[in-house]
Amino acid sequence: MSNSGKSFRKFLLLWSGQFISAIGSGLTSFGLGVYVYLQTGLASTTALVILLAFMPTLLLSPLAGVLADRYDRRLLMVCGDSLSAAGLLFILLCMLRGEALFWQICVGVCVSSIFTSLLEPAYKATITDLLTEEQFTKASGLVQVAGSAKYLISPIIAGFLLTVSDIRLLIVIDICTIFVTIASTLAVRKGLISVVRGEKNAFWYEFKGGWSALRQNRGVFVLTLMGTVLTFCLGFIQTLSTPMILGFADSAALGTGTTISAAGMLAAAMMIGLVSIRKGHAKILSGALFMAGLFMAGFGMRENMVFICSFGFLFFAMLPLANASIDYLIRTNIDNAVQGRVWGLIGIISQFGYVVAYAVSGVLADYVFTPLLLEGGMLAGSVGKIIGTGMGRGTGFLIIVSGVLLSLTAIVLYQIKSVRGLEKRGGVCT
């Protein structure tokens, strides 16, 4: 077997561990979302839990990126996975003593997120270590298959388990999957030589080196900035889909709807995994995001599960195409020696949109958009005649607005020459 074939087998082993881990974390994420919303009845509290589970990982990603370029990337992944269990154990212990309070859940997810921050830059940089350029898009498709498990497999399993047990079982399963992930990472680590990537300089020096590598490539930098707008739009549907559906249906319908919608991500990711995208990445990126915005708007139009699942499926099917294109354009234009810290910086800049969306979406839904579309609300006689009125319609309207903004952003993105130019410069390290 060729060296590239052996390397891809190692990647598959590493990927399988992350796939199982994604299922476990998806169980906890789904369970906590339902648990908090049923406790409070507010979209804003659900959004706050999502924000606290996300923001520490985002803010610490530049530090994690530098560490991924200085130390053994596989060992960092092991540390991140194992230590993240501490937050889950804290929530579980609180629940075993009775009902977990809202602040206790917030503390637990925040602690878990702090240690999870070590994982992402090291994982992405390890893929570059293992694979050839021709294998990048195929690997990206498979990585997104693993990521889709959180939305495809986990919700339907969690929905079933919640009918026979409670959220504590979901957290226990999540903790157990961490051991599988650690084992697969250690197995891959045994077969790899730890690469020394130059002299270990001061953190700030290496951080600036990563910033320089990112800033000097105008196309990658602009793509990263535009990513902030894109994640801002996507954050709304991630946060508001649960309260929108629970406004007229139960948790079982939510789990089924989430699974069916996420099947679109799985289908598209598997297609990319089997048939690599070889050219036209910038065009595919813009087209996929434009269509995703339209489907996102359709997602919020009706309180009908068939309607929601159909547009949800199409929306999620667009995301792997966009993600694979972004991944290729960045990976082939940044030197591998600094990819850890660059991925960390790209993460904190592009995903800052999620932070803003998580922070404001619940508040906007509860206190601005929902009152507008209640009976007698300011928009009940206009927009309400199209999408309906009631408790969940304001949330749906906010999702529609975000979808339109996403489509407009996609149009602007394709007009930027430096982003289109990344296709021509692919493979050139800057």
Summary of the structure (lengths in Angstrom):
residues: 430
radius of gyration: 21.1
end to end distance: 32.8
largest distance: 70.2
contacts: 1647
relative contact order: 0.15
helix: 83%
strand: 0%
